[in-house]
Amino acid sequence: MFVQGADPVLSENSSLALPPPVIERLLREMEPLGEPVHDMSLQTVEFMAKAVSQRNSAAREQVSISIALNIFQGLLTLAFAALLIRKVRSLGKRSHELGVARDEILRLNQGLEARVRQRTAQLEAANQELGAFSYSVSHDLRAPLRSIDGFSHLLERLLAEQAGEQGRHYLNRIRIGVRHMGELIDGLLSLAQLSRDSLHIGPVDLADIARQLAQGCRESEP
């Protein structure tokens, strides 16, 4: 076994130990250095404390910025979520309104189609009644008109000399009226036939129609 011996330098019995007078002299020489070393120690401590405080302040500022950014990001997320919810509600409301409007349009279209079918049936019935009435009127009126025209022509032949100018004028007026009545009956029949046919759009000479009407008025009321 090995046993370590005492350190000759640190041993109390070492011959290198300083005598007390030397120690006192060294202490006296080092005494002026005490205050600068103390000040330097205080400055070092203050510098380290200031550095630690600045580092803590920067850390707190960084934490504050991070917290502010997190809060701002959270607010943006909430605002986007609120906007999205409002948009979804608006789309849902609009979809509901569109559905209601579509149902209303379908209901109106169905009602309109029903009314159109009803009016078409009424118009067809009215046209049939008009046609029957027109043929009945033409049949009932043509026989008396033919009789009037025949008797007026016979009177004109028999009373050619005795009737005179005025009598012949009256007979001519009667025959003109009969012809005009026949034209009205023909027009009534044409109108009944026209109501059953399809309409054809085309240009119409209104001036010519007006001239024909004026001519007819002059002939009926000379």
Secondary structure, DSSP 8 states (H G I E B T S, - for coil): -------TTTSTT-TT---HHHHHHHHHHHGGGHHHHHHHHHHHHHHHHHHHHHHHHHHHHHHHHHHHHHHHHHHHHHHHHHHHHHHHHHHHHHHHHHHHHHHHHHHHHHHHHHHHHHHHHHHHHHHHHHHHHHHHHHHHHHHHHHHHHHHHHHHHHHTTTTSHHHHHHHHHHHHHHHHHHHHHHHHHHHHHHHHHS--------HHHHHHHHHHHHHHH--
